[in-house]
Amino acid sequence: MTIPRALPAELRYVLQASNPSLPVPDAEGIDWQVVARGIERHGLAHLAGEKMLARDAVPAAQVATLRALRQAGAATALLQLRETLRICALLDSAEIRYLLVKGVALSIQLFGSPGVRSSKDIDLLVEPRAAARVDAILRPLGYERPEMDLAKDELAGHVPKEIGYLNHEIGMMIEVHTRLTENEGLFAPDFETLWETRDTVAMGGRQLPTLGREHLATYLSVHGAKHNWARLMWLLDIAPLTASPEAIDAALAHARRFHLAPVLLHTLWLLHHWFGHEVPAAILVRAGNDRTVRLLNRMTLRFHSDPRWFEQAPRRSWRRFYLNSVLGRITGYAMKPGLGYWRQQMSLELVSPADRMLVTLPRGLRWGYMALRPFGWLIRRLKR
């Protein structure tokens, strides 16, 4: 097991230093400012930082920095916990069914504590046709939809995967989901199925509904792989769900039902080779022999070979275009075979809400946005 040499030196250090099956690496020449920024960017202050501290892989002068990151994460988690409880109480009073997805609920579900995994948003999956009622609850609390999000309303015949709400006063974003993936052909079980198989987590003395554990490995793998694991903490979310050969077999069986076994194999391969997660040799051989897995592995490696891995690419930058629009699109099409899925994926990409912010077409000419797509992309790049 070796950390890929193509990765930046500081990222290799973080991966090796937090991997108990590998020796503690030599810290000579390592830029600890980059390490600290990378740990914060990828949400690894607890999940990897704890192992680094336990192995004395953090210089004494940097221990305080790492602990400060963990304390800041705990404060953010506490704010999210309070806001989640406030909103869920209002949804319950309005008799709106919902499931908490990711966020502090997932941290409790997987690790038993709200502050272990870093999270920026509150994500809710709500029952069908409840969006207007949820909107009526959130707006009096100071939540507003950002201008770019409002453009989704102009996509005739298309119901967006989520609607975003931002509270500027407390800096909190809430995403109200209508399904789990944008492309319904990827992984989007209906709400009733997810509701019947829901789990609950204890928060503030209450039991709140969340996505059932049986769906988590598949969903989290799809979400992470679709974004080329842009935050590496997403990979570590899969570790407690695949902690034994039996759990791995069950997760793969679930993924196969949705024709997503290669995505989960890709996840397991990365978890093993990058973080030292125990995976049976037969599973690793199977992953290595799968063409789709190899392609997904290559896209993830290229994504994380970015020298600026420790910071998010600026909006409208060529770097962001390469990482998200080039590598991300290749990954998106590679995740699942089938012309039906690919046709849906292409139709989603041909119409962009951002184009509607540039040009307003009459209702009868909205089909013209497909023709404007490449020009809209070019104009946004030139305006940056």
Secondary structure, 3 states (H helix, E strand, C coil): CCCCCCCCHHHHHHHHHCCCCCCCCCCCCCCHHHHHHHHHHCCCCCCCHHHHHHCCCCCHHHHHHHHHHHHHHHHHHHHHHHHHHHHHHHHHHCCCCEEEECHHHHHHHHHCCCCCCCCCEEEEEECCCCHHHHHHHHHHHCCECCHHHHHHHHCCCCCCCEEEEEECCCCEEEEEECCCCCCCCCCCCCHHHHHHCCEEEEECCEEEEECCHHHHHHHHHHHHHHCCCCCCHHHHHHHHHHCCHHHHHHHHHHHHHCCCHHHHHHHHHHHHHHHCCCCCHHHHHHHHHCHHHHHHHHHHHHHHCCCCCCCCCCCCCHHHHHHHHHHHHHHHHHCCCCHHHHHHHHHHHHCCHHHHHHCCCCHHHHHHHHHHHHHHHHHHHHHC
